[in-house]
Amino acid sequence: MEAQSVLVRGTQSCTWNKCNFCYMSQGYPFMAASLEHMEKEICSQKHLFGSDPSIFMIGSNPFTLPVGTLRQYAELLREHFPDFIKISMHSRVDDIEKKTDEELQLLYDLGIRHLFIGTENGSEEALRIMNKGHTVQEARNQLWRLDAVGIKYTCQYIIGMAGKGKGRESGIATAEFLNSVNAERVMPTGLTVFSGSSLPEMVKRGEFVEASEKEKMEEMLFFFEHLTADLYYEAVHYLNPLHFRFHTGDREMMLDVIAHIKEILATHSEEELELVVNRQAMHSL
C-alpha cells in the first residue's frame, strides 16, 4: 500500500522489542534518523516524485519519537515536498498513549495522517501470550483518541496468534474489537513460528502450540461472520493462510468470501491445507 510513496527512514529497531512472535529488531539498538541522514535520503529520490506524494516513514514504531523530533521531520519533508498528501508510519498502542490530545492534533496538522498499528488481536489471552504490552481496552481507548483528531489508522491482525484451539474465540474477539473502532483497513498475517523469536522455545516448553492451517482458516471464518465494520481487508502478506483483498462494506463480496472459505474447509483435508499453505517454507516476517 505504500509502494508508490516516498520512503524515508525514521527509526531503527523497536522501543518494545519483546513480542514473542517477532525477531526483527533483535540485536539492534533503537535509533532515530538524524535530519542530515533523512535529507540525504529525500534528495536521493526526490527526482522520482512531484510535489504531492504520500510519504512513508520506515521503522518499527517511529510514532514513539518525541513530538519535537516528529515536527522536525515533517517540516523537512514539507520543504522538499510542499504539497505532500500525508505521512504514514508504524506505531505501537503505547506510543499513542504517551502523547497528549494537543500533541496528536499538532501531529495531524503537520501532516502525520495515517498510522499502521500493531493491535494484532482482539483476544486478551492472545495479547498476553505474545507479550504485546497492551490490553484490548487500552488499544480501543487510544484508537478513539486518534479518531477525535482525524488521524486514520490500519490495524494489524495476526491470525492464529492465540494458538491451537483458540481460533473461534480469537476470530470473534478480533471482529468485535474492529467493530468498536474506526479503522480504515485491517492487515492480517498468519502466525508463524520463526527462529530468532521467542516462540520456538515456548513451543519446546509446551507454553504454546501452533494452530493448524485449518484452524487458522476457521478463525478467518468466525472473524468474517462477526465483522460488521466497514473497512478494507488487505490480506496481501505472504504469511496469510488465504489471500483476500476487498472492502467489507460490499456485503455480497463478504458472503462470497465466507462461502469460499467454507468450501475450502469442506473439500480439503487438514493435511492438504498444510501442504498448500506450506508454512515451513516461510522464513521471514
C-alpha positions as CSV (number, residue, x, y, z in Angstrom):
1,M,0.0,0.0,0.0
2,E,3.0,2.3,0.4
3,A,4.7,1.1,-2.8
4,Q,4.2,4.5,-4.5
5,S,5.2,6.6,-1.5
6,V,8.4,8.3,-0.8
7,L,10.2,6.0,1.6
8,V,12.4,7.7,4.3
9,R,13.9,6.0,7.4
10,G,12.7,7.4,10.6
11,T,14.0,4.9,13.1
12,Q,15.9,1.6,13.6
13,S,14.7,-1.2,15.8
14,C,11.7,-1.1,18.2
15,T,11.3,0.5,21.6
16,W,9.4,-2.5,23.0
17,N,11.2,-5.4,21.2
18,K,9.5,-8.0,23.5
19,C,6.8,-9.5,21.3
20,N,7.2,-13.3,21.4
21,F,6.5,-13.8,17.7
22,C,9.0,-11.2,16.4
23,Y,12.7,-11.3,15.8
24,M,13.0,-8.3,13.5
25,S,14.8,-6.0,16.0
26,Q,16.9,-8.5,18.0
27,G,20.4,-7.2,18.5
28,Y,19.7,-3.7,17.1
29,P,19.6,-0.6,19.4
30,F,16.8,1.8,18.9
31,M,18.0,4.9,17.0
32,A,16.3,7.8,15.3
33,A,17.5,9.2,12.0
34,S,19.3,12.5,12.0
35,L,17.9,15.3,9.9
36,E,21.1,15.2,7.8
37,H,20.6,11.5,7.0
38,M,16.9,12.0,6.3
39,E,17.6,14.9,3.9
40,K,20.2,12.8,2.1
41,E,17.6,10.0,1.6
42,I,15.0,12.6,0.5
43,C,17.3,14.1,-2.1
44,S,18.4,10.8,-3.5
45,Q,14.8,10.0,-4.6
46,K,13.3,13.5,-4.9
47,H,13.6,13.5,-8.7
48,L,11.2,10.5,-8.9
49,F,8.3,12.3,-7.3
50,G,6.3,15.5,-7.8
51,S,5.5,18.0,-5.1
52,D,2.5,16.0,-3.7
53,P,3.4,12.4,-2.9
54,S,2.4,10.3,0.0
55,I,5.3,9.6,2.4
56,F,6.0,6.5,4.5
57,M,8.4,6.8,7.4
58,I,10.3,3.5,7.7
59,G,10.8,1.9,11.2
60,S,9.1,-0.4,13.6
61,N,7.4,2.4,15.5
62,P,8.6,5.9,14.6
63,F,5.5,7.4,16.2
64,T,7.2,6.8,19.6
65,L,9.6,9.7,18.9
66,P,9.1,13.0,20.8
67,V,6.7,15.4,19.2
68,G,9.6,17.9,18.6
69,T,11.5,15.3,16.6
70,L,8.5,14.3,14.5
71,R,7.8,18.0,13.9
72,Q,11.3,18.5,12.6
73,Y,10.9,15.5,10.3
74,A,7.6,16.7,9.0
75,E,8.9,20.3,8.4
76,L,11.9,18.9,6.5
77,L,9.6,16.8,4.3
78,R,7.4,19.8,3.7
79,E,10.4,21.8,2.5
80,H,11.1,19.2,-0.2
81,F,7.5,18.1,-1.0
82,P,5.4,21.2,-0.3
83,D,2.1,19.6,-1.2
84,F,2.6,16.1,0.2
85,I,-0.7,14.3,0.9
86,K,0.2,12.6,4.1
87,I,2.9,11.0,6.2
88,S,2.3,7.4,7.4
89,M,4.3,5.3,9.8
90,H,4.1,2.4,12.3
91,S,3.1,2.8,15.9
92,R,2.6,0.8,19.0
93,V,-0.5,1.4,21.1
94,D,1.5,2.8,24.0
95,D,3.2,5.3,21.6
96,I,-0.2,6.9,21.1
97,E,-0.9,6.8,24.9
98,K,2.3,8.8,25.6
99,K,1.1,11.8,23.6
100,T,-1.5,14.3,24.8
101,D,-4.6,15.2,22.8
102,E,-3.0,18.5,21.9
103,E,0.1,16.8,20.6
104,L,-1.9,14.4,18.5
105,Q,-3.7,17.4,17.0
106,L,-0.4,19.1,16.2
107,L,1.0,16.0,14.5
108,Y,-2.2,15.7,12.4
109,D,-1.8,19.4,11.5
110,L,1.8,18.7,10.5
111,G,0.7,16.1,8.0
112,I,1.0,12.8,10.0
113,R,-2.4,11.5,8.9
114,H,-2.1,7.7,9.0
115,L,-0.7,5.0,11.3
116,F,-0.2,1.3,11.0
117,I,-0.8,0.0,14.5
118,G,0.2,-3.3,16.0
119,T,-3.1,-4.1,17.6
120,E,-2.6,-7.7,16.4
121,N,-5.6,-9.4,18.0
122,G,-8.9,-8.8,20.0
123,S,-8.2,-11.7,22.4
124,E,-6.8,-10.7,25.7
125,E,-5.2,-14.2,26.0
126,A,-3.5,-13.8,22.7
127,L,-2.1,-10.4,23.6
128,R,-0.8,-11.9,26.9
129,I,0.7,-15.0,25.3
130,M,2.6,-12.9,22.8
131,N,3.6,-10.2,25.3
132,K,2.2,-7.3,23.3
133,G,2.3,-4.9,26.2
134,H,-1.2,-3.6,25.8
135,T,-4.7,-4.8,26.6
136,V,-7.7,-4.8,24.2
137,Q,-9.3,-1.8,26.1
138,E,-6.1,0.1,26.0
139,A,-5.9,-0.3,22.3
140,R,-9.5,0.7,21.9
141,N,-9.1,3.8,24.0
142,Q,-6.1,5.0,22.0
143,L,-7.7,4.4,18.6
144,W,-10.7,6.5,19.8
145,R,-8.2,9.3,20.6
146,L,-6.9,9.1,17.0
147,D,-10.5,9.3,15.8
148,A,-11.0,12.5,17.7
149,V,-8.2,14.4,15.9
150,G,-8.7,12.7,12.5
151,I,-5.7,10.5,12.2
152,K,-6.6,7.4,10.2
153,Y,-5.2,4.0,11.0
154,T,-4.7,0.5,9.8
155,C,-5.0,-2.3,12.4
156,Q,-2.8,-5.3,12.1
157,Y,-4.3,-8.8,12.9
158,I,-2.3,-12.0,13.4
159,I,-4.5,-15.0,12.6
160,G,-3.6,-17.9,14.8
161,M,-2.0,-15.7,17.5
162,A,-3.8,-17.4,20.4
163,G,-2.6,-20.8,19.4
164,K,-4.3,-24.2,18.9
165,G,-7.9,-24.5,19.9
166,K,-8.4,-20.7,20.3
167,G,-9.4,-19.8,16.7
168,R,-13.1,-19.3,17.4
169,E,-12.5,-17.1,20.4
170,S,-9.8,-15.1,18.7
171,G,-11.7,-14.5,15.4
172,I,-14.8,-13.4,17.2
173,A,-12.9,-11.2,19.6
174,T,-10.9,-9.5,16.9
175,A,-14.1,-8.8,14.8
176,E,-15.8,-7.3,17.9
177,F,-12.7,-5.2,18.6
178,L,-12.7,-3.8,15.0
179,N,-16.5,-3.3,15.2
180,S,-15.9,-1.0,18.1
181,V,-13.3,1.3,16.4
182,N,-13.0,3.1,13.1
183,A,-10.1,1.5,11.3
184,E,-9.6,2.4,7.7
185,R,-8.3,-1.1,7.0
186,V,-7.1,-4.3,8.6
187,M,-3.9,-6.0,7.5
188,P,-3.8,-9.7,8.6
189,T,-1.0,-12.2,8.6
190,G,-0.7,-15.8,9.8
191,L,1.2,-16.6,13.0
192,T,4.4,-18.3,12.1
193,V,7.0,-19.8,14.5
194,F,10.3,-18.2,13.3
195,S,13.7,-18.9,14.6
196,G,15.2,-15.9,16.3
197,S,11.9,-15.2,18.1
198,S,10.9,-16.5,21.5
199,L,8.3,-18.9,20.0
200,P,10.5,-21.9,19.3
201,E,11.5,-22.1,23.0
202,M,7.9,-21.6,24.1
203,V,6.8,-24.5,21.8
204,K,9.6,-26.7,23.3
205,R,8.4,-25.9,26.8
206,G,4.8,-26.6,25.9
207,E,3.8,-23.0,26.5
208,F,2.5,-22.5,23.0
209,V,1.0,-24.9,20.4
210,E,0.7,-23.5,16.9
211,A,-2.8,-23.6,15.3
212,S,-3.0,-25.7,12.1
213,E,-3.8,-24.1,8.8
214,K,-7.3,-25.5,9.0
215,E,-7.7,-23.8,12.4
216,K,-6.4,-20.5,11.0
217,M,-8.9,-20.6,8.2
218,E,-11.7,-21.5,10.6
219,E,-10.6,-18.4,12.6
220,M,-11.0,-16.3,9.5
221,L,-14.5,-17.7,9.0
222,F,-15.5,-16.7,12.6
223,F,-13.9,-13.3,12.1
224,F,-15.9,-12.6,8.9
225,E,-19.1,-13.9,10.2
226,H,-19.0,-11.5,13.2
227,L,-17.4,-8.4,11.4
228,T,-19.8,-5.6,10.8
229,A,-17.2,-2.7,10.4
230,D,-16.8,-1.2,7.0
231,L,-13.1,-1.3,6.2
232,Y,-10.6,-2.7,3.7
233,Y,-9.5,-6.2,4.3
234,E,-5.9,-6.3,2.9
235,A,-4.6,-9.9,3.1
236,V,-1.6,-9.1,0.9
237,H,1.2,-10.5,3.1
238,Y,2.5,-13.9,2.1
239,L,2.1,-15.3,5.7
240,N,-1.7,-15.3,5.3
241,P,-3.3,-18.7,5.1
242,L,-5.7,-17.4,2.5
243,H,-5.5,-14.2,0.5
244,F,-8.4,-11.8,0.0
245,R,-8.5,-8.1,-0.7
246,F,-11.9,-6.3,-0.6
247,H,-14.0,-3.8,1.2
248,T,-16.2,-5.3,3.8
249,G,-18.9,-2.8,3.1
250,D,-19.6,-4.9,0.0
251,R,-21.8,-7.4,1.7
252,E,-22.2,-9.5,-1.4
253,M,-18.4,-9.9,-1.6
254,M,-18.3,-10.7,2.1
255,L,-20.8,-13.5,1.7
256,D,-18.8,-14.8,-1.3
257,V,-15.6,-14.8,0.8
258,I,-17.4,-16.7,3.6
259,A,-18.8,-19.2,1.2
260,H,-15.3,-19.7,-0.4
261,I,-13.7,-20.4,3.0
262,K,-16.4,-22.9,3.8
263,E,-15.9,-24.6,0.5
264,I,-12.2,-24.9,1.1
265,L,-12.7,-26.3,4.6
266,A,-15.3,-28.8,3.3
267,T,-13.3,-30.1,0.3
268,H,-9.7,-30.2,1.7
269,S,-8.2,-32.4,4.4
270,E,-6.1,-30.9,7.2
271,E,-3.0,-32.5,5.6
272,E,-3.8,-30.9,2.2
273,L,-4.2,-27.5,3.7
274,E,-0.9,-27.8,5.5
275,L,0.8,-28.7,2.1
276,V,-0.9,-25.9,0.2
277,V,0.0,-23.2,2.6
278,N,3.5,-24.7,3.2
279,R,4.3,-22.6,6.2
280,Q,7.5,-24.5,6.7
281,A,8.9,-22.8,3.6
282,M,8.2,-19.3,5.1
283,H,11.4,-17.8,6.5
284,S,10.8,-14.2,7.2
285,L,8.3,-11.8,8.7
